[in-house]
């Protein structure tokens, strides 16, 4: 299971027991959109090769506010 923890500067990730951080600039460069408009599903797809997506995607702006 992958755990994503969002804040205004990036995302803390735990993936298969490994903890790391995806910085805001890296996410924006990878997805070619502003960080607040990125969704949790898009970040999960960056981390996992074939994620099991469920529920409605949420924009980061909605999550951190």
Secondary structure, 3 states (H helix, E strand, C coil): CCEEEEECCEEEEEECCEEEEEEHHHHHHHHCCCHHHCEHHHHHHHHCCCCCCCCCCCEHHHHHC
